[in-house]
């Protein structure tokens, strides 16, 4: 780099700091920042942009603003994308985790608030400590494991690793843990007609076994597990415990509810399709458990060439993985990140509920009371203060709030919705200098469709 260039930057004589040479970004810093913010906003509502999407959006924005650009084929080039990602290090290209629509709309604020209200009531009524708050859940492990990553020659189109077969039988693990980090010995369910002690060889101490026609839990087997839980935890009606679980049909049988009531177990069901956020075992334990199980399967196949993992080896492999996973810190972290212990109903932010805005409606209730509003939240006219950020969030989520009410087969209705977004942005009195840029991006995004 020439010495004069460095001197000019140090002396502040450069008109556009950060720019070296005759090349500069096509869209300019302000538009690129707004584009980056737009990409983050749509990702938070589970409609993230692909690299192809953002390249097309950059082209449409340049065309709408009549900017000179070198883009071809109606999209920005790969070199522009690389520069854009380099200029915005807060962005990264990630492989998204598939999230079903049921989970996206099921995890909504009204249902979560209702759950935490009920949960708080039981915590207070029973004077619960961390030792008295438990979570139970099931997960499946198969004899045909998922191999980990391996080192291979660059350019190989297909890289393989040995497994036991194409498809294996699933073993169900029923685990329970409390907020203090104590684990109840698990229950293993096999797809068989008759139980044999050989199936539990090498399993963690205290593990019990059971069989079912498909290897999954049933109402009768959950009652058997409850007896196992009672024998280890020893709850009673004077010292009750809370057991948080999902709404699986096997957890709702009359036998299970009656047994829990007689032994001082308060059953609290999580809201439907919300276990990926509210279940401690799902958040911090079962993921690492499956990784460790797959690692143990790799080691076993390497030590036993030519042999297959059968149902008789699964318990031992699970036992080794469980020993590596069942840490006190993982359990405490699972309850903390879900807000269950310490009790924190505000653990989830507004962004966490954005995908569910389409169903984020309060339940109809004639006894509903208005929520109190702090006087500091009001402006001089007695209205709740609005911000540019709040208006931006509202405009971006508007299609998901009222979109379900529109006939999507009719493009005129969709066109009207997009125009309504633009009008809200253009006429809002709550805006910043970036609002106009966000408006340009929305116009460019839908210009080619309407």
MOMO-V613716 format. One record per residue. N is the residue number from 0. RES is the residue in one letter. OMEGA is omega in whole degrees, 0 to 359 (* if undefined). Layout:
n=N res=RES omega=OMEGA
n=N res=RES omega=OMEGA
This chain:
n=0 res=X omega=180
n=1 res=X omega=180
n=2 res=X omega=181
n=3 res=X omega=179
n=4 res=X omega=179
n=5 res=X omega=181
n=6 res=X omega=180
n=7 res=X omega=178
n=8 res=X omega=181
n=9 res=X omega=181
n=10 res=X omega=178
n=11 res=X omega=183
n=12 res=X omega=180
n=13 res=X omega=183
n=14 res=X omega=180
n=15 res=X omega=180
n=16 res=X omega=181
n=17 res=X omega=180
n=18 res=X omega=178
n=19 res=X omega=179
n=20 res=X omega=184
n=21 res=X omega=182
n=22 res=X omega=178
n=23 res=X omega=180
n=24 res=X omega=182
n=25 res=X omega=187
n=26 res=X omega=184
n=27 res=X omega=186
n=28 res=X omega=184
n=29 res=X omega=180
n=30 res=X omega=179
n=31 res=X omega=178
n=32 res=X omega=179
n=33 res=X omega=178
n=34 res=X omega=178
n=35 res=X omega=179
n=36 res=X omega=178
n=37 res=X omega=179
n=38 res=X omega=179
n=39 res=X omega=182
n=40 res=X omega=182
n=41 res=X omega=176
n=42 res=X omega=181
n=43 res=X omega=177
n=44 res=X omega=172
n=45 res=X omega=175
n=46 res=X omega=185
n=47 res=X omega=180
n=48 res=X omega=172
n=49 res=X omega=178
n=50 res=X omega=177
n=51 res=X omega=180
n=52 res=X omega=185
n=53 res=X omega=176
n=54 res=X omega=177
n=55 res=X omega=181
n=56 res=X omega=178
n=57 res=X omega=178
n=58 res=X omega=181
n=59 res=X omega=179
n=60 res=X omega=178
n=61 res=X omega=179
n=62 res=X omega=182
n=63 res=X omega=181
n=64 res=X omega=180
n=65 res=X omega=178
n=66 res=X omega=174
n=67 res=X omega=182
n=68 res=X omega=178
n=69 res=X omega=186
n=70 res=X omega=178
n=71 res=X omega=177
n=72 res=X omega=175
n=73 res=X omega=174
n=74 res=X omega=178
n=75 res=X omega=182
n=76 res=X omega=179
n=77 res=X omega=179
n=78 res=X omega=176
n=79 res=X omega=180
n=80 res=X omega=179
n=81 res=X omega=178
n=82 res=X omega=179
n=83 res=X omega=180
n=84 res=X omega=179
n=85 res=X omega=180
n=86 res=X omega=178
n=87 res=X omega=184
n=88 res=X omega=178
n=89 res=X omega=178
n=90 res=X omega=174
n=91 res=X omega=178
n=92 res=X omega=185
n=93 res=X omega=172
n=94 res=X omega=185
n=95 res=X omega=175
n=96 res=X omega=180
n=97 res=X omega=180
n=98 res=X omega=183
n=99 res=X omega=177
n=100 res=X omega=180
n=101 res=X omega=178
n=102 res=X omega=181
n=103 res=X omega=182
n=104 res=X omega=181
n=105 res=X omega=179
n=106 res=X omega=181
n=107 res=X omega=188
n=108 res=X omega=180
n=109 res=X omega=181
n=110 res=X omega=178
n=111 res=X omega=177
n=112 res=X omega=179
n=113 res=X omega=178
n=114 res=X omega=182
n=115 res=X omega=177
n=116 res=X omega=178
n=117 res=X omega=180
n=118 res=X omega=179
n=119 res=X omega=179
n=120 res=X omega=180
n=121 res=X omega=177
n=122 res=X omega=182
n=123 res=X omega=183
n=124 res=X omega=186
n=125 res=X omega=179
n=126 res=X omega=187
n=127 res=X omega=170
n=128 res=X omega=181
n=129 res=X omega=181
n=130 res=X omega=185
n=131 res=X omega=179
n=132 res=X omega=186
n=133 res=X omega=174
n=134 res=X omega=177
n=135 res=X omega=179
n=136 res=X omega=179
n=137 res=X omega=173
n=138 res=X omega=183
n=139 res=X omega=175
n=140 res=X omega=183
n=141 res=X omega=179
n=142 res=X omega=175
n=143 res=X omega=188
n=144 res=X omega=176
n=145 res=X omega=183
n=146 res=X omega=175
n=147 res=X omega=181
n=148 res=X omega=179
n=149 res=X omega=176
n=150 res=X omega=182
n=151 res=X omega=179
n=152 res=X omega=179
n=153 res=X omega=178
n=154 res=X omega=178
n=155 res=X omega=183
n=156 res=X omega=181
n=157 res=X omega=179
n=158 res=X omega=183
n=159 res=X omega=174
n=160 res=X omega=188
n=161 res=X omega=171
n=162 res=X omega=185
n=163 res=X omega=181
n=164 res=X omega=179
n=165 res=X omega=182
n=166 res=X omega=183
n=167 res=X omega=178
n=168 res=X omega=181
n=169 res=X omega=173
n=170 res=X omega=180
n=171 res=X omega=177
n=172 res=X omega=175
n=173 res=X omega=183
n=174 res=X omega=178
n=175 res=X omega=182
n=176 res=X omega=176
n=177 res=X omega=186
n=178 res=X omega=178
n=179 res=X omega=177
n=180 res=X omega=178
n=181 res=X omega=181
n=182 res=X omega=171
n=183 res=X omega=178
n=184 res=X omega=188
n=185 res=X omega=173
n=186 res=X omega=180
n=187 res=X omega=182
n=188 res=X omega=184
n=189 res=X omega=176
n=190 res=X omega=182
n=191 res=X omega=176
n=192 res=X omega=184
n=193 res=X omega=180
n=194 res=X omega=176
n=195 res=X omega=180
n=196 res=X omega=180
n=197 res=X omega=181
n=198 res=X omega=183
n=199 res=X omega=181
n=200 res=X omega=178
n=201 res=X omega=180
n=202 res=X omega=179
n=203 res=X omega=181
n=204 res=X omega=179
n=205 res=X omega=181
n=206 res=X omega=174
n=207 res=X omega=182
n=208 res=X omega=178
n=209 res=X omega=179
n=210 res=X omega=174
n=211 res=X omega=185
n=212 res=X omega=182
n=213 res=X omega=180
n=214 res=X omega=180
n=215 res=X omega=180
n=216 res=X omega=177
n=217 res=X omega=179
n=218 res=X omega=179
n=219 res=X omega=180
n=220 res=X omega=177
n=221 res=X omega=175
n=222 res=X omega=177
n=223 res=X omega=178
n=224 res=X omega=178
n=225 res=X omega=175
n=226 res=X omega=178
n=227 res=X omega=179
n=228 res=X omega=181
n=229 res=X omega=181
n=230 res=X omega=182
n=231 res=X omega=185
n=232 res=X omega=179
n=233 res=X omega=176
n=234 res=X omega=174
n=235 res=X omega=185
n=236 res=X omega=175
n=237 res=X omega=179
n=238 res=X omega=185
n=239 res=X omega=175
n=240 res=X omega=177
n=241 res=X omega=178
n=242 res=X omega=181
n=243 res=X omega=184
n=244 res=X omega=179
n=245 res=X omega=186
n=246 res=X omega=179
n=247 res=X omega=185
n=248 res=X omega=181
n=249 res=X omega=181
n=250 res=X omega=189
n=251 res=X omega=181
n=252 res=X omega=180
n=253 res=X omega=180
n=254 res=X omega=181
n=255 res=X omega=181
n=256 res=X omega=180
n=257 res=X omega=179
n=258 res=X omega=179
n=259 res=X omega=181
n=260 res=X omega=182
n=261 res=X omega=185
n=262 res=X omega=175
n=263 res=X omega=177
n=264 res=X omega=178
n=265 res=X omega=181
n=266 res=X omega=176
n=267 res=X omega=182
n=268 res=X omega=176
n=269 res=X omega=177
n=270 res=X omega=180
n=271 res=X omega=175
n=272 res=X omega=180
n=273 res=X omega=185
n=274 res=X omega=180
n=275 res=X omega=178
n=276 res=X omega=190
n=277 res=X omega=183
n=278 res=X omega=181
n=279 res=X omega=181
n=280 res=X omega=178
n=281 res=X omega=187
n=282 res=X omega=190
n=283 res=X omega=188
n=284 res=X omega=187
n=285 res=X omega=176
n=286 res=X omega=176
n=287 res=X omega=179
n=288 res=X omega=181
n=289 res=X omega=176
n=290 res=X omega=179
n=291 res=X omega=178
n=292 res=X omega=178
n=293 res=X omega=178
n=294 res=X omega=178
n=295 res=X omega=176
n=296 res=X omega=176
n=297 res=X omega=181
n=298 res=X omega=182
n=299 res=X omega=180
n=300 res=X omega=178
n=301 res=X omega=181
n=302 res=X omega=181
n=303 res=X omega=183
n=304 res=X omega=178
n=305 res=X omega=181
n=306 res=X omega=179
n=307 res=X omega=176
n=308 res=X omega=179
n=309 res=X omega=181
n=310 res=X omega=181
n=311 res=X omega=177
n=312 res=X omega=187
n=313 res=X omega=183
n=314 res=X omega=180
n=315 res=X omega=178
n=316 res=X omega=176
n=317 res=X omega=180
n=318 res=X omega=178
n=319 res=X omega=179
n=320 res=X omega=180
n=321 res=X omega=179
n=322 res=X omega=180
n=323 res=X omega=189
n=324 res=X omega=189
n=325 res=X omega=178
n=326 res=X omega=177
n=327 res=X omega=183
n=328 res=X omega=179
n=329 res=X omega=179
n=330 res=X omega=180
n=331 res=X omega=179
n=332 res=X omega=179
n=333 res=X omega=179
n=334 res=X omega=181
n=335 res=X omega=184
n=336 res=X omega=176
n=337 res=X omega=180
n=338 res=X omega=182
n=339 res=X omega=175
n=340 res=X omega=351
n=341 res=X omega=183
n=342 res=X omega=182
n=343 res=X omega=181
n=344 res=X omega=181
n=345 res=X omega=182
n=346 res=X omega=181
n=347 res=X omega=182
n=348 res=X omega=179
n=349 res=X omega=181
n=350 res=X omega=180
n=351 res=X omega=182
n=352 res=X omega=184
n=353 res=X omega=181
n=354 res=X omega=184
n=355 res=X omega=184
n=356 res=X omega=182
n=357 res=X omega=179
n=358 res=X omega=184
n=359 res=X omega=180
n=360 res=X omega=178
n=361 res=X omega=179
n=362 res=X omega=179
n=363 res=X omega=183
n=364 res=X omega=181
n=365 res=X omega=182
n=366 res=X omega=182
n=367 res=X omega=179
n=368 res=X omega=178
n=369 res=X omega=179
n=370 res=X omega=178
n=371 res=X omega=180
n=372 res=X omega=177
n=373 res=X omega=181
n=374 res=X omega=179
n=375 res=X omega=178
n=376 res=X omega=184
n=377 res=X omega=175
n=378 res=X omega=184
n=379 res=X omega=181
n=380 res=X omega=180
n=381 res=X omega=178
n=382 res=X omega=176
n=383 res=X omega=182
n=384 res=X omega=177
n=385 res=X omega=178
n=386 res=X omega=177
n=387 res=X omega=180
n=388 res=X omega=179
n=389 res=X omega=179
n=390 res=X omega=179
n=391 res=X omega=179
n=392 res=X omega=181
n=393 res=X omega=182
n=394 res=X omega=181
n=395 res=X omega=183
n=396 res=X omega=182
n=397 res=X omega=180
n=398 res=X omega=182
n=399 res=X omega=177
n=400 res=X omega=183
n=401 res=X omega=183
n=402 res=X omega=182
n=403 res=X omega=180
n=404 res=X omega=185
n=405 res=X omega=175
n=406 res=X omega=186
n=407 res=X omega=177
n=408 res=X omega=181
n=409 res=X omega=183
n=410 res=X omega=180
n=411 res=X omega=178
n=412 res=X omega=180
n=413 res=X omega=176
n=414 res=X omega=179
n=415 res=X omega=179
n=416 res=X omega=180
n=417 res=X omega=178
n=418 res=X omega=177
n=419 res=X omega=175
n=420 res=X omega=183
n=421 res=X omega=180
n=422 res=X omega=179
n=423 res=X omega=180
n=424 res=X omega=187
n=425 res=X omega=185
n=426 res=X omega=183
n=427 res=X omega=176
n=428 res=X omega=179
n=429 res=X omega=184
n=430 res=X omega=175
n=431 res=X omega=179
n=432 res=X omega=180
n=433 res=X omega=183
n=434 res=X omega=180
n=435 res=X omega=179
n=436 res=X omega=178
n=437 res=X omega=177
n=438 res=X omega=179
n=439 res=X omega=181
n=440 res=X omega=179
n=441 res=X omega=179
n=442 res=X omega=182
n=443 res=X omega=184
n=444 res=X omega=185
n=445 res=X omega=184
n=446 res=X omega=184
n=447 res=X omega=179
n=448 res=X omega=186
n=449 res=X omega=*
